[in-house]
Amino acid sequence: MTLRRFAFASTALLSFAAHADEVVVPLEARKALELTIYENDLALVKDQRDLKLPKAEATLAFAGVSRQLQPDTVLFRTLSGDALKVVEQTFDFDVISQQALLQRSLGQDVGVYTANPSTGRDTIERAKVIGVDQGIVLDIGGKIHAQVPGRIVFDALPAGLRATPTLLITARGTANKDVKTELSYLTSGLSWQTTYVAEYDADAKKLDLAAWATITNSTGGDFKSAKVKLISGQVNRAAPRPVPMPKVARRGGTEMMAMAAPAADMQEQSFGGYHMYDIATPVSIENNRTKQLSLLGGTGISAQQEYIVRGEAYYYQQQLPERPPVSQAETVITMKNDKASGLGLPLPAGVVRVYGQDADGAPQFLGESQLEHTAEGADIRIVTGRDFDVTAQREQKSFVRASDRVSLAAWTVTLRNAKAKPVTVKVVEPIAGSWEITRETLPRDKSNAQMAQWTVTVPARSQVALDYSVKITY
């Protein structure tokens, strides 16, 4: 026991001596912390701390920085108007770990403690570390051991190892004067994405939408009480040069705030070609955790559910040997992203998960869809799935190749509705080339160079046939 206390004391003294010429700028000196988090595994950290140089030139040790800090992005400046010149900077990420201790002890002696099973007392042997890359290899009394027979005790902490990643900045300035500084840098391992939860009332044709900012921190460091800004949009970046990082023990978890109304303490603003969401309340984001923050949303948004059946372009290019298979209608919820509809916000891209209510009023999952970046005033389409109660059966009545460049085709699309209420179905037919509808039993409501579209009301538990002919010029 006495020997262990002595070893610990020696380690503490060596650790202190190894960094005695540095001025530690502790986390307690932090006055403000701001995180600007982008969607593509990137964040800008702004860390404000007060410090004092003990002499005209000193090395400042900033502990508590991100393990994935990008050294060539560091910006260090003063906020109090004092002159402070940076001479050099070093990012030291060689932190204390079992592997780091073994690598620094290669070729040196260590103690191997083995417990005696009869007495419980430790037996101590000296061993030389001769290999660590593919597993530890020890020389004990001239015998080579590929496995450790006990626990390894190091005589002292090897010089240069630190408890946490540390940014070292050698600066020149006025000695013994309080200085307010800001350390800014980019880091990987911190990103965010948007997830949406929607509740749709089909009878009222209303939708409640809540957006969550899901922030993930795998930087290797904790960020306490930070002012958070979220940037929506993809920033252009040059190809990164990887920096080797030591492996660290992981802890994990997910923090989710209770479902709430749209965040009242969030402000949105345009920022260059991006949108920035400013979270007013300070947020703590611990390492290896995912946190969800209420971002934005709306209630009572006017929305409609559509049924869509789509053909294929090749249907109009050849004589088909058989009928295309029966297709189920695609179910889509559509709405306008404007204030008149109850929304009117720039929406970042993300997955929308939609819930409805069954006959008992209980929520049920309807489906999910990817929402792209959606500007204010744009249309929103949320595909929730397919409905086997609403189907379409196509039949090619004829196909004639009138010439090398012209063909004539006739089709019947039979729409069936097995529901107890009428539905409105959009029939969308993509047609390649220059085309003309020469005959139709129902009027089209929309056409462009790539498609023809009909909107058909199908009564409850009934069917409706749409007949049309098309002339195509290639």
Steps between C-alpha positions, in 0.01 A plus 500: 500500500782739583665427168180591310467833679859581412441416133195726489689787658783466251252505213337820622836675536617398153171608344531839667861540398436405137263793453636742759587759233140521378223730614185291536187681381238290684137447414417706808639802313239457227262794478298394196474209258330509161446215254401552137410151380470402135321201352807333347709395804643844566473759775657835582595533868545843658649471849546821703736483800676755721872455554818671617853460362754451784771642274531668161504167319328188627341176380128485567348155548130489406353177637148383425516553124354255250698184436422549128613863490640595158829678588530699177164671568593648840442874546616656828425866574448743785167662578629765739716695252828373645780414260569127500716340230494127432849358448408134450230250582492124558209262530598227748255211482730233646285433805538247779377154404615145552636478148679836525664396830619174347634665187693758705640218716634293209847372593457604864429307820162485668362318801273195462282438805355151542271412790586185697177294509583357846603814686350770281829688514658646190807348340704762315721424201696732274434470127619674186245610239628369165187515281164681497379531138323164463446445871728543799818289517712495820845370588481365857823347627615411149170333411276654233135539607236570233234544768522705816500268803371777726436872499763746380610787722707779350769666711410847373286677245698531173577858407269671253176320575197705598168427658305673219579640154667837543562791264833672574535861387826690553414869514671832567339788682496709812590304813268480804205662330148354478409428140170391352556254216301296251618169358320394181545179303322253276445146617360178364287271713222752561205515261124531489207391291130571497231246577131578473199356679163563334149413612242499222123526544353370174144605583591858593774518233735648757855412597713583804873511427788513748865512396780375724866589470691179573855589608769231532831555680786256438783752534645340813417809709204648687348840420325645803245783492577596140321753285394292197438609142397246236581554132279334239669444164817340369816707523772434244816353646835395358596134535609455864833358600442238771668555836560183705306504825539267796219263583304591809255322725146574396185563689179549318147614534215694350325793659159590367295787630127442551278578203422868507360780290733670250797651680427853612868570576622426146560768240548427131691724260656481155878477501665519158362204307399325821246528779608537860293389798608680817417316824465758777525265799853369578543131421737239647613235249706224661735272310348188339148626547217590266276786611175611342379858521161633400569707189189623320160392374136587473155377597179480300682515166269458201592170332342250264558134435535400136491160329733472202544220248789523254570331171838428342656667197566167329125426488480737201800373305401146405230237476473345846465119512279516810330741736717694745442383857234658718652800676406633841448873531780702658375703797637853523423783742534839332506850644626848428788639704345842554346697783152473350519122547634533854874453437720733291850414628820394322513127575836319514528158339412202716285192545128561565318231698123523474244372751124473461215384722316170480127451567565505875686831482838339573803623303635262234809530282409577138846520343805715453656700220810707430432873491749707302596857589172684449479876459212709625216492247601166347282191474555211743436137405527229766478147360363271772464168319256310276131422549380156387137618516568735206643325192551546127492237224636605159417333171664580169213484251719550194846599383575589140833609352371740234852582376859496619435817699130475592305252716139487616390346831164458674464434872241431765582572865248350741501659846347304788408632845428249777448767765166598656541858375588652163863583416669724249779337301763668283603295197849601390630363169861579397529505120831541318534695175256743347148378571132592458190359671261437213210355703405493870186412694591731790657844471862548591581752772875535438753424230857587415765374261572196719160387627124501477288516816136440585317550830225243545241470778422135575180433702502280809538130428489565129720539194552748216661434162713761322544442123739701289707482180837661441707581190875505562762646269863401566 
